[in-house]
Amino acid sequence: MFAEYEAQIRAEALAAVPNEAVWLITEKGCRLVENISATPTTHFEVSQSNVAKATAEGLLAVVHSHAHGDPVPSEADMHGQLASSVPWGIVATNGVTCEEIVWWGDGVPKAPLVGRGFRHGVTDCYALVRDYYKMERGVDLPEFPRGWNWWNLGEELFTTGFEKAGFVRINQDEVEEGDVWLAQLRSDVPNHAGILLGQGLAIHQAGSTNAYDPTRLSVREPVARYMPHITHWLRYAP
């Protein structure tokens, strides 16, 4: 997306280190704007005047850099993307080079359901559930902004969110293709999700101990290996 601006964004991201940089892409082009955050090395904030100008020009996307940070959205980033209703991008830099821009948000092209690498908040296990329901069933599930390692920070994303997403709990002997399972893996709360397919198979996104791990791929495999860890079976019933 917006490949014509990638060289500009990478160069300006490097020049801004150790601070985060931010760009607003509008129908008139891509513009680097001032980061007015009080903690610019780890956060960004845009002035109301710059937001108003970009909105008037037709805001298409927001991009910001992570200087020496993971190439994944924070919980605040996810909230910001939802509030803006446009795609957001992150360009991660180590101060010497920049990675490719990572895009997320509704409207961003989705990777195939099988074979995508793990990236928290973008291609994690809940993202796979959302994408499956959109791509296979035409259902728009809500997004839930989440920070990395939420399951070890006293949060219960799945058990508090499944009803808001339109799911109801069912018994194991009722399950059928398309139902969702929640599993508890090395955690005090359910922290993994997958979807039941036919013939005893499931599809899910393999997780990682790192927020970004391109070697941990989404897979289609027998659900039996997860049965000892499954805590909930859910059915979409809005």
C-alpha positions in Angstrom: 0.0 0.0 0.0 1.2 3.5 -0.9 4.4 2.1 -2.2 5.2 5.5 -3.8 5.8 7.0 -0.4 7.9 4.2 1.1 11.3 5.6 0.3 10.4 9.0 1.7 9.0 7.4 4.9 12.0 5.3 5.5 14.5 8.2 5.0 12.5 10.5 7.3 12.1 7.7 9.9 15.9 7.3 10.1 16.4 11.0 10.4 14.0 11.2 13.3 15.7 8.6 15.5 15.6 8.4 18.5 12.1 9.9 18.2 9.1 8.4 16.5 8.0 10.1 13.3 4.5 10.4 12.0 3.1 10.9 8.5 -0.4 11.7 7.3 -1.3 10.4 3.8 -4.1 12.3 2.1 -5.5 12.7 -1.4 -2.8 15.4 -1.8 0.2 13.2 -0.8 2.3 12.1 2.1 3.3 14.7 4.7 5.7 14.3 7.7 4.1 16.2 10.6 5.4 17.2 14.0 5.3 14.6 16.8 4.1 16.7 19.7 4.1 13.9 22.3 5.8 14.6 25.6 7.5 11.2 25.3 8.4 11.2 21.6 10.9 8.3 21.8 8.1 5.9 22.6 4.9 7.6 21.6 3.5 10.0 19.0 0.8 12.7 19.0 -0.4 14.9 16.2 -1.7 18.5 16.7 -5.4 19.2 16.1 -4.5 21.6 13.4 -2.6 18.9 11.4 -5.4 16.5 11.9 -7.9 19.1 10.7 -5.8 19.9 7.6 -5.4 16.2 6.7 -9.1 15.6 7.2 -9.9 18.5 4.9 -7.5 17.1 2.3 -9.1 13.6 2.5 -7.2 11.5 5.0 -6.3 8.1 3.6 -3.8 6.6 6.1 -1.6 7.3 9.1 2.0 6.0 9.4 4.4 6.3 12.3 7.8 4.8 13.1 8.9 2.6 16.0 12.4 3.7 16.8 14.1 0.6 18.3 10.7 -1.0 18.8 8.8 -4.1 17.7 7.1 -3.9 14.3 3.7 -4.5 15.9 1.0 -2.0 16.9 0.6 -1.2 20.6 -2.8 -1.1 22.2 -2.9 2.7 21.8 -2.0 2.3 18.1 -4.9 -0.1 17.7 -7.3 2.3 19.4 -6.1 5.2 17.2 -6.5 3.2 14.0 -10.1 2.3 14.9 -10.9 5.9 15.9 -9.5 7.2 12.5 -11.3 4.6 10.4 -8.3 4.5 7.9 -5.4 2.1 7.6 -2.4 2.6 9.8 1.2 1.7 9.1 4.3 1.1 11.2 7.9 1.4 10.0 10.3 -0.1 12.5 13.9 1.1 12.6 17.0 0.2 14.5 18.6 3.5 13.7 20.6 2.1 10.8 18.0 0.5 8.5 14.2 0.4 8.3 11.9 -2.5 7.8 9.0 -2.6 5.3 5.9 -0.7 6.4 3.4 -3.0 8.3 -0.2 -2.1 7.5 -3.3 -3.0 9.4 -6.9 -2.1 9.7 -10.1 -2.9 7.7 -9.5 -2.3 4.1 -5.9 -3.5 4.1 -5.4 -6.6 1.9 -5.3 -9.8 4.0 -2.7 -12.5 3.8 -4.0 -16.1 3.0 -5.4 -17.8 6.1 -2.8 -20.5 6.0 0.9 -19.8 6.0 0.9 -16.2 7.5 3.6 -15.3 10.1 2.8 -14.3 13.6 2.6 -10.5 14.3 0.7 -9.5 17.4 -2.3 -7.3 16.7 -2.1 -7.9 12.9 -1.8 -11.6 12.2 -2.3 -13.2 15.7 -4.8 -15.8 16.6 -7.8 -13.4 17.0 -6.9 -11.7 13.7 -7.1 -15.1 12.1 -10.6 -15.6 13.5 -11.7 -12.2 12.3 -10.3 -12.8 8.9 -11.8 -16.3 8.6 -15.2 -14.9 9.4 -14.9 -12.1 6.9 -13.4 -14.0 4.1 -15.3 -17.3 4.5 -18.6 -16.1 5.9 -18.9 -12.4 5.1 -19.2 -11.5 8.8 -17.5 -8.5 10.3 -16.3 -9.2 13.8 -15.3 -6.3 16.1 -11.7 -5.5 16.7 -10.4 -5.6 20.3 -7.3 -3.4 20.8 -4.8 -5.4 22.8 -1.3 -5.0 24.1 1.4 -7.6 23.8 1.4 -10.2 26.5 -2.1 -9.2 27.7 -2.8 -12.7 29.0 0.0 -12.3 31.6 -1.1 -8.9 32.6 -4.4 -9.7 34.3 -6.6 -9.2 31.2 -9.1 -11.7 29.8 -9.6 -10.6 26.2 -11.4 -13.7 25.0 -13.6 -14.5 27.9 -14.8 -11.0 28.3 -15.1 -10.3 24.6 -16.7 -13.3 22.9 -20.3 -12.2 23.7 -19.6 -8.7 22.4 -18.4 -10.3 19.2 -21.7 -12.2 18.8 -20.7 -15.6 20.0 -22.4 -17.9 22.5 -20.9 -20.8 24.5 -21.9 -24.3 23.4 -21.1 -27.8 24.6 -18.4 -29.8 23.0 -20.9 -32.4 21.8 -22.6 -29.7 19.7 -19.7 -28.4 17.8 -19.7 -28.1 14.0 -17.6 -26.6 11.3 -17.0 -22.9 11.8 -17.2 -22.9 15.6 -14.5 -21.3 17.5 -12.4 -22.8 20.4 -10.5 -21.1 23.1 -7.5 -22.7 24.7 -5.4 -22.0 27.7 -1.7 -22.4 27.0 0.9 -21.7 29.7 -1.3 -18.9 31.1 -3.9 -18.3 33.8 -6.5 -17.4 31.3 -7.6 -18.6 27.8 -5.1 -17.0 25.5 -5.4 -18.9 22.2 -8.2 -19.3 19.6 -8.8 -21.4 16.6 -11.6 -22.5 14.3 -13.0 -26.0 13.8 -13.0 -27.2 10.2 -14.3 -30.5 8.8 -12.8 -33.9 9.2 -11.4 -33.2 12.7 -9.2 -30.3 11.5 -8.7 -26.8 12.9 -7.1 -23.6 11.6 -5.2 -21.3 13.9 -2.3 -18.9 14.1 0.7 -20.3 15.9 1.8 -17.9 18.6 5.3 -17.0 19.9 7.2 -15.7 22.8 8.0 -12.7 20.6 5.6 -10.1 19.5 6.8 -10.6 15.9 7.9 -14.0 14.6 7.6 -14.7 10.9 8.6 -18.3 11.4 5.5 -19.1 13.4 2.9 -19.8 10.7 -0.9 -20.2 10.7 -1.7 -23.8 10.0 -4.5 -26.3 9.3 -4.0 -29.3 11.5 -5.9 -31.9 13.7 -7.7 -30.2 16.5 -7.0 -33.3 18.7 -3.6 -31.9 19.9 -5.4 -28.9 21.5 -8.3 -30.8 23.0 -6.6 -31.1 26.5 -6.2 -27.3 26.5 -9.6 -26.1 25.2 -11.7 -24.3 27.7 -14.6 -22.9 25.6 -16.4 -23.8 22.4 -18.2 -20.8 20.8 -20.7 -20.4 18.0 -21.4 -17.2 16.1 -25.1 -16.4 16.8 -25.7 -12.6 16.6 
